[in-house]
Amino acid sequence: MTANVFVLYFAKSAELTGVREEEIVDVPTPISSRDLWRLLLQRHPRLSALQDQVVLAVRQHYISISEQVVTLGDGDEVAVVPPLSGG
């Protein structure tokens, strides 16, 4: 199965990709969060600057990049959330 998902990029991830959001079609599902991150890296290699610092949010639930499996549905939102700098 596959799903069409909307990916939202915040803060540094938006700077690195040059986009704030995009639709990605035919994402395999279920998929591990690690494989989902790899898919995003293939599209935007500059995201590698955030490796080991970023978390993903799927349907507004944070997930770490790991072997955790998520099931995506058409229209789901996936957010790329880099570390936030405080001040």
C-alpha positions as CSV (number, residue, x, y, z in Angstrom):
1,M,0.0,0.0,0.0
2,T,1.0,3.6,-0.5
3,A,-0.3,7.0,0.7
4,N,-0.1,10.6,-0.5
5,V,1.1,12.7,2.4
6,F,1.8,16.4,3.1
7,V,5.1,17.2,4.6
8,L,5.5,20.4,6.6
9,Y,9.0,21.8,7.2
10,F,9.7,24.1,10.1
11,A,12.5,26.5,11.0
12,K,15.9,25.2,9.9
13,S,14.4,22.3,7.9
14,A,12.4,24.9,5.8
15,E,15.6,26.8,5.2
16,L,17.5,23.7,4.1
17,T,14.7,22.4,1.7
18,G,13.6,25.8,0.4
19,V,10.0,24.8,0.9
20,R,7.6,25.0,3.8
21,E,5.3,22.2,2.6
22,E,5.0,19.7,-0.2
23,E,3.0,16.7,-1.2
24,I,4.8,13.4,-1.6
25,V,2.9,10.7,-3.5
26,D,3.1,7.0,-3.2
27,V,4.8,6.8,0.2
28,P,5.0,3.1,1.2
29,T,2.9,2.3,4.2
30,P,3.4,1.0,6.8
31,I,6.9,2.5,7.0
32,S,9.5,2.9,9.8
33,S,10.2,6.4,10.9
34,R,13.8,5.8,9.9
35,D,12.8,4.9,6.3
36,L,10.5,7.8,6.2
37,W,13.4,10.1,7.1
38,R,15.6,8.4,4.5
39,L,12.9,9.1,1.9
40,L,12.9,12.8,2.9
41,L,16.7,12.8,2.7
42,Q,16.6,11.5,-0.9
43,R,14.3,14.4,-1.8
44,H,16.3,17.0,0.1
45,P,19.9,15.9,0.8
46,R,20.6,19.1,2.7
47,L,18.4,17.9,5.5
48,S,21.3,15.6,6.5
49,A,22.6,18.7,8.4
50,L,19.8,17.9,10.9
51,Q,20.7,14.2,11.3
52,D,20.3,12.9,14.9
53,Q,18.7,16.3,15.9
54,V,15.3,16.2,14.2
55,V,12.0,14.5,15.2
56,L,9.1,13.8,13.0
57,A,5.4,14.4,13.8
58,V,2.8,12.2,12.1
59,R,-0.8,13.5,12.6
60,Q,0.6,15.8,15.3
61,H,2.2,13.0,17.3
62,Y,5.9,13.2,17.8
63,I,8.0,10.1,16.8
64,S,11.7,9.7,17.0
65,I,13.6,8.5,14.0
66,S,13.9,4.8,14.7
67,E,12.5,1.4,13.7
68,Q,9.1,2.6,15.0
69,V,6.5,1.7,12.3
70,V,3.8,4.2,11.3
71,T,0.9,3.6,9.1
72,L,0.1,6.5,6.8
73,G,-3.1,7.4,5.2
74,D,-3.9,9.7,2.2
75,G,-3.8,13.3,3.3
76,D,-1.8,12.7,6.5
77,E,0.5,15.4,7.7
78,V,4.2,14.7,8.4
79,A,6.1,17.5,10.1
80,V,9.9,17.8,10.2
81,V,10.7,19.4,13.5
82,P,14.3,20.5,14.0
83,P,15.6,21.5,17.4
84,L,14.3,24.9,18.4
85,S,16.8,27.5,19.6
86,G,15.7,29.4,22.6
87,G,16.6,32.9,23.7
